[in-house]
């Protein structure tokens, strides 16, 4: 449900952590950047519309990959570089 309405969780978390709703103009100014109004509007659009959906898509891809790995044998899920080099013989 969070990813269907990206504006609310993003705004709530920014307020919770004491951040402004838009780009941090003070920090940008300290680093020699003065954004124009158009740049600020574009940044807010990215922060509240694009990035939450990218985050949700990434989370979905990670979940699918995790399910795929869990479905494999334990032996197949471990990459070859992580296997022990000297195994004792199996009886």
DSSP file (Angstrom, degrees, kcal/mol; ACC not computed):
  #  RESIDUE AA STRUCTURE BP1 BP2  ACC     N-H-->O    O-->H-N    N-H-->O    O-->H-N    TCO  KAPPA ALPHA  PHI   PSI    X-CA   Y-CA   Z-CA
    1    1 A X    >>        0   0    0      0, 0.0     4,-1.0     0, 0.0     3,-0.9   0.000 360.0 360.0 360.0 -34.3    0.0    0.0    0.0
    2    2 A X  G >4  +     0   0    0      1,-0.3     3,-0.6     2,-0.2     7,-0.3   0.901 360.0  51.3 -57.6 -40.8    2.9    2.3    0.7
    3    3 A X  G 34 S+     0   0    0      1,-0.2     3,-0.4     3,-0.1    -1,-0.3   0.662 100.0  63.8 -76.4 -13.8    4.1    2.2   -2.8
    4    4 A X  G <4 S+     0   0    0     -3,-0.9     2,-0.4     1,-0.3    -1,-0.2   0.813 113.3  32.8 -76.9 -28.8    0.7    3.1   -4.2
    5    5 A X  S XX S+     0   0    0     -4,-1.0     4,-0.8    -3,-0.6     3,-0.5  -0.760  72.5 172.1-124.7  83.4    0.7    6.5   -2.6
    6    6 A X  H 3>  +     0   0    0     -2,-0.4     4,-1.3    -3,-0.4     5,-0.2   0.727  66.5  67.9 -70.3 -21.8    4.4    7.6   -2.6
    7    7 A X  H 3> S+     0   0    0      1,-0.2     4,-2.3     2,-0.2     5,-0.2   0.913  96.2  51.4 -65.9 -43.9    3.8   11.1   -1.3
    8    8 A X  H <> S+     0   0    0     -3,-0.5     4,-2.7     1,-0.2     5,-0.2   0.941 110.5  42.1 -68.1 -52.4    2.6   10.3    2.2
    9    9 A X  H  X S+     0   0    0     -4,-0.8     4,-2.5    -7,-0.3     5,-0.2   0.891 116.3  50.6 -63.8 -35.8    5.4    7.9    3.5
   10   10 A X  H  X S+     0   0    0     -4,-1.3     4,-2.1     2,-0.2    -1,-0.2   0.943 113.7  43.5 -65.9 -47.0    8.1   10.1    2.0
   11   11 A X  H  X S+     0   0    0     -4,-2.3     4,-2.1    -5,-0.2    -2,-0.2   0.912 114.7  50.6 -64.2 -42.4    6.8   13.3    3.5
   12   12 A X  H  X S+     0   0    0     -4,-2.7     4,-2.4    -5,-0.2    -2,-0.2   0.919 111.9  46.3 -63.3 -44.0    6.2   11.6    6.9
   13   13 A X  H  X S+     0   0    0     -4,-2.5     4,-2.0    -5,-0.2    -1,-0.2   0.875 110.7  52.6 -69.0 -35.7    9.7   10.1    7.1
   14   14 A X  H  <>S+     0   0    0     -4,-2.1     5,-3.2    -5,-0.2    -1,-0.2   0.908 112.7  44.9 -65.4 -39.8   11.3   13.4    6.1
   15   15 A X  H ><5S+     0   0    0     -4,-2.1     3,-1.4     3,-0.2    -2,-0.2   0.897 109.8  55.9 -67.8 -40.2    9.4   15.2    8.8
   16   16 A X  H 3<5S+     0   0    0     -4,-2.4    -2,-0.2     1,-0.3    -1,-0.2   0.888 110.7  44.2 -59.2 -40.9   10.2   12.4   11.3
   17   17 A X  T 3<5S-     0   0    0     -4,-2.0    -1,-0.3    -5,-0.1    -2,-0.2   0.348 119.8-109.2 -88.5   6.0   14.0   12.8   10.7
   18   18 A X  T < 5S+     0   0    0     -3,-1.4     2,-0.2     1,-0.2    -3,-0.2   0.764  71.1 139.1  76.9  25.7   13.8   16.6   10.8
   19   19 A X      < -     0   0    0     -5,-3.2    -1,-0.2    -6,-0.2     4,-0.1  -0.669  56.3-104.7 -99.9 157.7   14.3   17.3    7.1
   20   20 A X        -     0   0    0     -2,-0.2    -1,-0.1     2,-0.2     4,-0.1  -0.335  29.4-115.3 -72.6 162.8   12.6   19.8    5.0
   21   21 A X  S    S+     0   0    0      2,-0.1     2,-0.1    -2,-0.0    -1,-0.1   0.759  99.6  37.5 -72.2 -23.3    9.9   18.5    2.5
   22   22 A X  S    S-     0   0    0      1,-0.3    -2,-0.2    25,-0.0    19,-0.1  -0.336 115.0 -45.7-109.4-165.9   12.1   19.7   -0.4
   23   23 A X        -     0   0    0     17,-0.2     2,-1.3    -2,-0.1    -1,-0.3  -0.305  65.9-101.7 -61.6 149.5   15.8   19.7   -1.1
   24   24 A X     >  -     0   0    0      1,-0.2     4,-2.4    -4,-0.1     5,-0.2  -0.607  40.3-176.5 -77.6  95.0   18.0   20.9    1.7
   25   25 A X  H  > S+     0   0    0     -2,-1.3     4,-2.7     1,-0.2    -1,-0.2   0.844  79.0  55.3 -65.1 -35.0   18.8   24.4    0.5
   26   26 A X  H  > S+     0   0    0      2,-0.2     4,-2.3     1,-0.2    -1,-0.2   0.951 110.7  44.0 -64.2 -48.0   21.1   25.2    3.4
   27   27 A X  H  > S+     0   0    0      1,-0.2     4,-1.1     2,-0.2    -2,-0.2   0.911 114.4  50.2 -63.2 -42.3   23.3   22.2    2.8
   28   28 A X  H  <>S+     0   0    0     -4,-2.4     5,-2.9     1,-0.2     3,-0.5   0.916 110.7  50.0 -61.2 -42.5   23.3   22.9   -1.0
   29   29 A X  H ><5S+     0   0    0     -4,-2.7     3,-1.7     1,-0.2    -2,-0.2   0.886 106.1  55.2 -63.5 -39.4   24.2   26.5   -0.3
   30   30 A X  H 3<5S+     0   0    0     -4,-2.3    -1,-0.2     1,-0.3    -2,-0.2   0.765 109.4  49.1 -63.9 -24.1   27.1   25.4    2.0
   31   31 A X  T 3<5S-     0   0    0     -4,-1.1    -1,-0.3    -3,-0.5    -2,-0.2   0.184 124.8-101.8-102.1  15.9   28.4   23.4   -0.9
   32   32 A X  T < 5S+     0   0    0     -3,-1.7     2,-0.5     1,-0.2    -3,-0.2   0.719  80.1 128.1  78.6  22.6   28.2   26.2   -3.4
   33   33 A X      < -     0   0    0     -5,-2.9     2,-0.5    -6,-0.1    -1,-0.2  -0.948  32.5-178.3-116.4 129.2   24.9   25.1   -5.1
   34   34 A X        -     0   0    0     -2,-0.5     2,-0.1    -3,-0.1    -9,-0.0  -0.888  19.3-151.7-123.5  99.3   22.0   27.4   -5.6
   35   35 A X        -     0   0    0     -2,-0.5     2,-0.1     1,-0.1    -2,-0.0  -0.410  11.1-128.5 -73.1 145.0   19.1   25.5   -7.4
   36   36 A X     >  -     0   0    0     -2,-0.1     4,-2.3     1,-0.1     5,-0.2  -0.310  31.0-100.9 -78.4 171.8   16.7   27.4   -9.5
   37   37 A X  H  > S+     0   0    0      1,-0.2     4,-2.6     2,-0.2     5,-0.2   0.907 124.8  52.1 -61.4 -41.1   12.9   27.1   -9.0
   38   38 A X  H  > S+     0   0    0      1,-0.2     4,-2.4     2,-0.2    -1,-0.2   0.918 109.7  48.6 -62.0 -43.2   12.7   24.7  -11.9
   39   39 A X  H  > S+     0   0    0      2,-0.2     4,-2.4     1,-0.2    -1,-0.2   0.883 111.2  50.8 -64.2 -38.1   15.5   22.5  -10.5
   40   40 A X  H  X S+     0   0    0     -4,-2.3     4,-2.4     2,-0.2    -2,-0.2   0.920 110.8  48.0 -65.0 -43.4   13.8   22.5   -7.1
   41   41 A X  H  X S+     0   0    0     -4,-2.6     4,-2.2     1,-0.2    -2,-0.2   0.902 112.7  49.1 -63.8 -41.5   10.4   21.4   -8.7
   42   42 A X  H  X S+     0   0    0     -4,-2.4     4,-2.1     2,-0.2    -1,-0.2   0.903 111.1  49.9 -64.1 -40.8   12.2   18.7  -10.6
   43   43 A X  H  X S+     0   0    0     -4,-2.4     4,-2.8     2,-0.2    -2,-0.2   0.906 110.3  49.6 -65.4 -41.4   14.0   17.5   -7.5
   44   44 A X  H  X S+     0   0    0     -4,-2.4     4,-2.4     2,-0.2     5,-0.3   0.907 109.3  53.0 -64.5 -40.9   10.7   17.4   -5.5
   45   45 A X  H  X>S+     0   0    0     -4,-2.2     4,-2.1     1,-0.2     5,-1.2   0.912 112.4  44.5 -59.1 -43.3    9.1   15.4   -8.4
   46   46 A X  I  <>S+     0   0    0     -4,-2.1     5,-2.8     3,-0.2     6,-0.3   0.917 113.7  50.2 -66.3 -43.4   11.9   12.9   -8.3
   47   47 A X  I  <5S+     0   0    0     -4,-2.8     5,-0.2     1,-0.2    -2,-0.2   0.880 123.8  27.3 -63.6 -39.3   11.9   12.6   -4.5
   48   48 A X  I  <5S+     0   0    0     -4,-2.4    -1,-0.2    -5,-0.2    -2,-0.2   0.668 133.6  24.1-102.6 -19.3    8.2   12.1   -4.2
   49   49 A X  I  X5S+     0   0    0     -4,-2.1     4,-0.7    -5,-0.3    -3,-0.2   0.800 124.7  32.3-113.6 -48.9    7.1   10.4   -7.4
   50   50 A X  I  ><S+     0   0    0     -5,-1.2     4,-2.1     2,-0.1     3,-0.4   0.962 114.1  50.7 -81.1 -52.4   10.0    8.6   -9.1
   51   51 A X  H  ><S+     0   0    0     -5,-2.8     4,-2.8     1,-0.2     5,-0.2   0.855 105.5  54.8 -62.2 -39.4   12.3    7.3   -6.3
   52   52 A X  H  > S+     0   0    0     -6,-0.3     4,-2.2    -5,-0.2    -1,-0.2   0.902 111.3  46.3 -60.8 -37.0    9.5    5.6   -4.2
   53   53 A X  H  X S+     0   0    0     -4,-0.7     4,-2.5    -3,-0.4    -2,-0.2   0.883 112.4  49.5 -72.0 -37.4    8.5    3.6   -7.3
   54   54 A X  H  X S+     0   0    0     -4,-2.1     4,-2.4     2,-0.2    -2,-0.2   0.918 111.5  50.3 -64.0 -42.6   12.1    2.7   -8.1
   55   55 A X  H  X S+     0   0    0     -4,-2.8     4,-2.2     2,-0.2    -2,-0.2   0.912 111.6  47.6 -60.6 -43.9   12.6    1.7   -4.4
   56   56 A X  H  X S+     0   0    0     -4,-2.2     4,-2.2    -5,-0.2    -2,-0.2   0.903 111.5  50.1 -65.9 -41.2    9.5   -0.5   -4.6
   57   57 A X  H  X S+     0   0    0     -4,-2.5     4,-2.3     2,-0.2    -2,-0.2   0.901 110.9  49.7 -64.2 -40.3   10.6   -2.1   -7.9
   58   58 A X  H  X S+     0   0    0     -4,-2.4     4,-2.3     1,-0.2    -1,-0.2   0.894 109.7  51.2 -65.0 -39.6   14.0   -2.9   -6.4
   59   59 A X  H  X S+     0   0    0     -4,-2.2     4,-2.1     2,-0.2    -1,-0.2   0.896 110.0  49.7 -64.8 -39.3   12.4   -4.4   -3.4
   60   60 A X  H  X S+     0   0    0     -4,-2.2     4,-2.5     2,-0.2    -2,-0.2   0.914 110.0  50.1 -64.9 -43.5   10.2   -6.6   -5.5
   61   61 A X  H  X S+     0   0    0     -4,-2.3     4,-2.4     1,-0.2    -2,-0.2   0.905 111.2  49.7 -62.3 -41.4   13.2   -7.8   -7.6
   62   62 A X  H  X S+     0   0    0     -4,-2.3     4,-2.3     2,-0.2    -1,-0.2   0.892 110.3  50.1 -63.9 -39.8   15.1   -8.6   -4.4
   63   63 A X  H  X S+     0   0    0     -4,-2.1     4,-2.3     2,-0.2    -2,-0.2   0.925 111.4  48.4 -64.1 -44.6   12.2  -10.6   -3.1
   64   64 A X  H  X S+     0   0    0     -4,-2.5     4,-2.2     1,-0.2    -2,-0.2   0.915 112.2  48.9 -62.3 -43.6   11.9  -12.6   -6.3
   65   65 A X  H  X S+     0   0    0     -4,-2.4     4,-2.5     1,-0.2    -1,-0.2   0.898 110.5  51.1 -63.9 -40.7   15.6  -13.3   -6.4
   66   66 A X  H  X S+     0   0    0     -4,-2.3     4,-2.4     2,-0.2    -1,-0.2   0.903 109.9  49.3 -63.0 -41.5   15.5  -14.4   -2.7
   67   67 A X  H  X S+     0   0    0     -4,-2.3     4,-1.5     2,-0.2    -1,-0.2   0.900 110.9  51.0 -63.7 -39.7   12.6  -16.8   -3.5
   68   68 A X  H  X S+     0   0    0     -4,-2.2     4,-0.7     1,-0.2    -2,-0.2   0.927 111.8  46.2 -64.1 -44.7   14.5  -18.2   -6.5
   69   69 A X  H >< S+     0   0    0     -4,-2.5     3,-0.8     1,-0.2    -1,-0.2   0.885 110.3  53.3 -66.4 -38.2   17.6  -18.8   -4.4
   70   70 A X  H 3< S+     0   0    0     -4,-2.4    -1,-0.2     1,-0.2    -2,-0.2   0.810 104.3  57.6 -65.6 -28.7   15.6  -20.4   -1.6
   71   71 A X  H 3< S+     0   0    0     -4,-1.5    -1,-0.2    -5,-0.2    -2,-0.2   0.680  95.1  80.6 -76.4 -17.2   14.0  -22.8   -4.1
   72   72 A X  S << S-     0   0    0     -3,-0.8     5,-0.0    -4,-0.7    -3,-0.0  -0.359  97.3 -84.4 -82.1 166.7   17.3  -24.2   -5.2
   73   73 A X     >  -     0   0    0      1,-0.1     4,-1.7    -2,-0.1    -1,-0.1  -0.345  38.1-117.4 -61.6 152.4   19.3  -26.8   -3.4
   74   74 A X  H  > S+     0   0    0      1,-0.2     4,-0.9     2,-0.2    -1,-0.1   0.861 116.5  55.4 -61.5 -35.0   21.5  -25.4   -0.6
   75   75 A X  H  4 S+     0   0    0      1,-0.2     3,-0.4     2,-0.2    -1,-0.2   0.901 109.1  45.8 -65.3 -40.4   24.6  -26.7   -2.6
   76   76 A X  H  4 S+     0   0    0      1,-0.2    -1,-0.2    -7,-0.1    -2,-0.2   0.774 106.3  59.7 -74.0 -26.2   23.5  -24.7   -5.7
   77   77 A X  H  < S+     0   0    0     -4,-1.7     2,-0.6    -8,-0.1    -1,-0.2   0.721  89.3  81.4 -76.9 -20.5   22.8  -21.5   -3.8
   78   78 A X  S  < S-     0   0    0     -4,-0.9     5,-0.1    -3,-0.4    -5,-0.0  -0.767  85.5-125.8 -89.1 120.3   26.3  -21.2   -2.4
   79   79 A X    >   -     0   0    0     -2,-0.6     3,-1.9     1,-0.1     4,-0.3  -0.278  22.5-114.0 -61.3 151.5   28.7  -19.7   -5.0
   80   80 A X  G >  S+     0   0    0      1,-0.3     3,-1.3     2,-0.2    -1,-0.1   0.813 113.1  62.1 -58.9 -33.7   31.8  -21.7   -5.7
   81   81 A X  G 3  S+     0   0    0      1,-0.3    -1,-0.3     0, 0.0    -2,-0.1   0.654 102.1  52.9 -70.7 -12.7   34.2  -19.2   -4.2
   82   82 A X  G <  S+     0   0    0     -3,-1.9    -1,-0.3     2,-0.1     2,-0.2   0.432  84.7 104.3-100.8  -0.3   32.5  -19.6   -0.8
   83   83 A X  S <  S-     0   0    0     -3,-1.3     2,-0.1    -4,-0.3    -4,-0.0  -0.539  82.9-100.4 -79.2 147.0   32.8  -23.4   -0.6
   84   84 A X        -     0   0    0     -2,-0.2     3,-0.2     1,-0.1    -1,-0.1  -0.387  24.0-143.1 -65.8 145.3   35.5  -24.8    1.7
   85   85 A X  S    S+     0   0    0      1,-0.2     2,-0.7    -2,-0.1    -1,-0.1   0.903  87.5  43.2 -77.8 -42.9   38.7  -25.9   -0.1
   86   86 A X  S    S-     0   0    0      0, 0.0     2,-0.4     0, 0.0    -1,-0.2  -0.882  72.5-177.0-111.6 104.1   39.5  -29.0    1.9
   87   87 A X        -     0   0    0     -2,-0.7     2,-0.1    -3,-0.2     3,-0.1  -0.788  27.9-119.5 -97.9 140.5   36.5  -31.1    2.7
   88   88 A X        -     0   0    0     -2,-0.4    -1,-0.0     1,-0.1     2,-0.0  -0.484  44.8 -90.8 -71.0 151.7   36.8  -34.2    4.8
   89   89 A X        -     0   0    0     -2,-0.1     2,-0.5     1,-0.1    -1,-0.1  -0.323  37.7-126.1 -64.5 145.3   35.8  -37.4    3.0
   90   90 A X              0   0    0      1,-0.1    -1,-0.1    -3,-0.1    -3,-0.0  -0.811 360.0 360.0 -93.4 129.0   32.1  -38.3    3.3
   91   91 A X              0   0    0     -2,-0.5    -1,-0.1     0, 0.0    -2,-0.0   0.457 360.0 360.0 -81.8 360.0   31.5  -41.9    4.5
